[in-house]
Amino acid sequence: MNRNQTHRSRRWILKSLHLLGLFLIMAVICIPGLWIVLNSFRPTVEIMAKPPVWTPTFTLDHYRAMFGGAGEGGVPVFQYFRNSLIVSVASTVIAILIGMGGGYAFARYRFRFKNGYFVGLMLFRAVPGVALSLPLFIVFALVGLIDTHIGLILVYVAMNVPFTIWLTDGFFRQIPKEFHEAAEIDGCTRWQAFWKVEFPVARSGVAAAAIFAFLTSWNEFALASQLTRSVGSKTMPVGLLDFTAEFTINWGGMCALAVLMILPALILTFLVQKHLIAGLTFGGVKG
C-alpha cells in the first residue's frame, strides 16, 4: 500500500508540475495580448506611468475618440475593416483553391521535376516579405496596382500558396489511394471521387490551411504599408499608423484598434477549431 501510495503521489506531483509549467508558458504568451486589452481601457496618463499602475481606472475614451467622439476626428475604422475583410477573404479563397489543387497534384501524380518544383515553392515562401517590398512596389507602380485591393490580394495569394500546397499535400498523402479507386469502381468520375470521397476526409487540413492564410493576410503590415496610400485601400494594421505623429504616439488609441483587429481572428479560430483535429483516415481502410 505504501508503495502504491508513493507511486500515486509521485504521479500527482509530476502532473501538477506539468500543468503548472503549461500555465506559466501560456501566461507568458498571453500577457502581451492582455496588456493591450487593458491599455485600451486605461487613461493615457496611466499607460505612460512609471512604475506601471496595476489597479487601472477604466475608461472608454479611446474607443469614443477612435469612432469620432470626444471632440476628435476619429479613425475610419469601418473602412479599414472592410478593406481588410475584402483582401483577406479573397486572397484566402484563391490561395486555398490553388493550394488544394497543387497539393493534390503533388500527392497523387508523378511528373518531371516534381521534387524540384516543390522545393522551389518552399524556398520562395522562406523569402521575407520585406525583402520583396521594393521590387513589388516598382512592378505594381508600372502596372497601376499601387493602392488597390487587387494588388494586395495578388501579393497575399503569392505568399500563402506555397504553405497551403505544402499543408494540403501532407493531408492528401495520408488518404489511401484505395478511397478514390473504390469510388471510381462504383461509377464516380475522377472529379466526383475527389469532391465526394477525398475532400471530406482532408477538410480538416484544408481548414487549417485556410485559417493560416486568413490570419497571415489579416495581420500583414510590412507589404500593406508600402502598397497602400489612401483610406480606400488601407488595411487595419496599416491603420495603426494613424495614431502616430511626429513626436507622439497615441498608445491608447492604437491599443483600442488592435483589440478590434484581434476579435475577428479569435472568433474565426473558435468557430473552426474542431476542424483542426486531424483524425483523418484511422480505420478507414481495412485489409
N, C-alpha and C positions, 0 to 999 in steps of 0.2 A: 504493500500500500504506500509506504513511504517513497519507494522508488517511482511508483506511478504518479504520486502527488508531485514529486520533484520534476518529473518529465512534463506534467501539465503546467506547472509553474514556469518552467523554462520556456515552454511554447507560448504561454501567455505574455511573458516578458518580451520575447522576440517579436510577437505580433504587435505588442504595444509600441515597441521601438520602431517597427516598420511603419505603423500608422503615424507615429509622431514625425518620422522622417518625411513621409509624404506630405503631412500637414505643413511642415516648415518649407518644403520645396514649393508647394502651392502658394504659401504666403508670400514668398519672395517673388514668385511670378505675378501674383495678383495685386501686390501692394502698389505698383505704379499706376495701374488702372483705377484702383480705389482712390488713390490720391488725386487723380484727375477729376473723378466724380466729386470728391469732397471739395476741391478748389473751385469747381463750377458753382458751388453754393456759398462760397465764402466771400466776404468783402475783400477788396484789393489790399487793404492795409494788413489783413491777417495773412493773405497769401505771401506777401513780401516780408512778413515779420521774421526777425531772427532774435532768439531761437524760435522754432515753429510753435504756433498756437495749436495745442492738442484738443482744446474744447472750443470749436469754432462757433461763430454766430451765423446762422443760416439765412440766406437772402436769395431772392430771385432776380436781383438787379441785372446780373449778366445776361440772363435769358431774355428779360424785357428789353434790354439795350440791343441785343442781337436781332430781335424781331422788330426793332424800330421804336421801342418805348423809351421811357426815362429821358426824353428830350434829345436822343441821339438818332442818327440816320439809319442805324441798323445795318445788317448784312443780308444780301439776297439769298437767304438760306434755302428757300424752296426752289429757286432756280439752280443753285448748286446741287441740291439733292436730285432734282430732275436730270441734270446733266450726268451726274454720277450713275444714276439708275439706268439711263439710256445706254451709256457707254459700257457699264459693267455687264448688264444683261445681254446686250447684243454681242459683245466680244465673247462672253461665256458660251452662249448658244453656238456661235460659229466655231469656236475653238473645240467644243465638245463634239460637234458633228464631224469636223475634220479629224480630231484626235481619235475618235472612236473608229472611224474608217481606217485611219493609219494604223492604230493599234491592232485592229482585227487583221489587217493585211500582214503585218509583221508576225502575228501569232499563227496564222493559218496558211500562208502561202510562201513558196520559195521563189526567189528571183535573184538576179545577178547583183552583186554588191550590196546585198541586204544588210549585212553587219556594218558595212561602211556607212550606209545611209543612216543607220540607227545611231552609231557613234557620232556622226556629224550633227545630228539633231541634238544629242545630249551636250555636245561641245558648244553649240550655238546657245543653248539655254544657260550655259555657265558664264557667258559673257555678261558683265554688269550692265544694267540699263543705262547708267550714267555715261559709260564709255560710248554708247550709241547715240547720245543726245545730240551732239554736234552734227554728225553725218545725217541723222534723221531730220534735223532742222533744215539743213541745206537742201535735201531732196524734197521735203514737204513744201518748202518755200518755192521751189521751182515748179512744182505741180499744183500749187494752190491749196494745200491741205492743212496749212497752219491755221489754228483757231477754228477747227471744225470737229464735229463728233466723229466723222468718218476717219479722220486722221488718227485720233486716239484709238478707235476701235481696231483699225488695222495694226497698230503697234501692239496692243494688248493681245490680239489674236496671235501675232508672231511670237510674243512672249510665252503664251500659255500652251500653244500647240505641242511643243516638244514634251512638256511634262505630261499632258493628257495622253499623248501617244504612249509614253513610257508606262504610265499607270494602267491604262486600259489594256495594253499589251500583256502585262503581267496577269490581269484578271482573266483575259480570254485564254491564256495559256493554261489556266487551271481548269478550264472546261474541257472535258474529254471530247475528242472528235466523234465518238460514238453518238453524241447527242444529235448533231446535225445530220449524221449519216442515217440514224434511225428515222429522223423527221423526213428526209428525202425518200427513204424507202416507203414511208407512209403516204407519199404523194406531194409533199411540200416542195416548192422551188427553193433554190439556194437562198434567195431573199427572204422567203417566208420562214425558212428554218432559222435564219438569223434573228428575225424580229420576234418570232413566237417561242423559240426554244432557248437560244443562246443569250439574247439580250436580257430577258428576265432574270437569268441566273447571274449575269455580270452587272446588273444595275447598281449594286452597292458600290462597285468600283467606279462606275460612271458618275454616281452621285458624289463620291469623294473627289473625283477629278473636277466636277462642276463647282463644288464648294471652294476648292483651292483656286480655280480660275477666277471665280467671282471675287473672292477676298483679295487676290492679287490685283485685280483691276480696280476694286473699290478703294484700296489703301494706297495705290501707287502715287507717288508725289513727284519724283525727280523728272520723269519724262513729261508728265502733265504740266508741270510748271514751265517747261521750255516750249511746249507746243500749243499752249492756250494763252489767250490775251484778254478776251472780253468776258463779261458776265454770262453771255450766251453759250460759252463752251467750258468755262472753268468748272472743275470738279470740287468736291468738298475738301479734300486735302489741300488743294491749291487755295481754297477759300480761307484757310487758316492764316494766310499771309495778310488778309485784310485787317488783322488785329495787330499788325506790326507797323511802327512808324520809324522815323529816322533815329530817334533817341529813346523811344519807349516801346514796350510790348504790353498789350492788354492780356495778361495771363488768364484772368477770369473769363473773358470772352472767348479766348482760344480754347480753354478747357470746356466751356459750355458747348461750343461747336464740335469738339472732339467727342463729347458724350453723345451728341446726335449722330455722329458718324459710327460710333460703336454699336448703337442699338440695333440697326438693321442686320449687321453681321451676327450679333448674338441671337437674334430671332431666327435667322436662317439656319444657323448651326443647330439650335434646339429643335427646329422643325424636321430636319433631315438626319438627325444623329443616329436614328435607328438603321438607316441605310449604310452607315459606316462600319457595321459589324459584318465581317466577311466570312460567313459560314457558307461558302458557295456551293460546293458540289459534294459535300460529305454524304456518303451513302447514296449518291445519285446513280452510280453505275455499279451493278453487281455482276460478278462473274457467273 
